[in-house]
Amino acid sequence: MTDLSIVLNGDARKVPGPLTLAGLLEHLGLDPRAVVVEQNRAIVRRPNLADTPVAEGDVIELVHFVGGG
């Protein structure tokens, strides 16, 4: 395993690699049904998360759904 340096929600971070976006969400303890994932300014649809690798230098934004009324 090799650590990858990424930017996650504006913060520099190291994550274990190799990794897919689905693996990143699992590593972070997040439910893929509760977030929207943007990788390098492009939204990645949920069915593609397991097939989309995280690469060195990626900029990833995670937007969480919040319920309320």
C-alpha positions in Angstrom: 0.0 0.0 0.0 1.1 3.5 -0.8 -0.4 6.6 0.8 -2.0 9.0 -1.7 -2.0 12.8 -1.1 -5.4 14.3 -2.0 -7.4 17.4 -1.2 -10.6 16.4 0.5 -13.2 19.2 1.1 -10.4 21.8 0.9 -8.0 20.0 3.3 -4.8 18.2 2.3 -5.0 14.6 3.4 -3.2 11.3 3.0 -5.3 8.2 2.4 -4.2 4.6 1.8 -3.9 3.5 -1.8 -4.7 2.0 -4.1 -8.3 3.2 -3.6 -11.5 3.8 -5.4 -14.1 6.4 -4.5 -16.3 3.7 -3.0 -13.2 2.6 -0.9 -12.6 6.2 0.2 -16.1 6.5 1.4 -15.8 3.2 3.3 -12.4 4.4 4.7 -14.1 7.6 6.0 -17.1 5.6 7.4 -19.6 7.3 5.0 -22.7 5.8 3.4 -22.5 6.4 -0.4 -26.3 7.0 -0.4 -25.9 10.0 1.8 -23.2 11.9 -0.1 -22.6 13.4 -3.5 -19.0 12.9 -4.7 -17.2 15.4 -6.9 -13.7 14.4 -8.2 -11.6 17.1 -9.9 -14.7 19.3 -10.5 -16.8 16.5 -12.0 -19.7 14.7 -10.2 -19.3 11.0 -10.1 -22.5 9.1 -10.1 -23.1 6.5 -7.4 -23.0 3.4 -9.8 -19.5 4.5 -10.9 -17.9 5.0 -7.4 -16.6 1.4 -7.2 -14.9 1.7 -10.6 -13.4 5.2 -10.2 -9.9 5.2 -8.8 -8.5 7.9 -6.5 -5.2 9.2 -7.9 -2.4 11.2 -6.4 -3.3 14.9 -6.3 -7.1 14.4 -6.8 -9.4 17.1 -5.5 -12.5 15.5 -4.0 -15.5 17.2 -2.5 -18.1 15.3 -0.5 -21.5 17.0 -0.1 -23.6 15.4 2.7 -27.4 15.3 2.6 -29.0 16.7 5.7 -32.6 16.1 6.6 -34.8 18.5 8.4 -37.8 20.7 8.0 
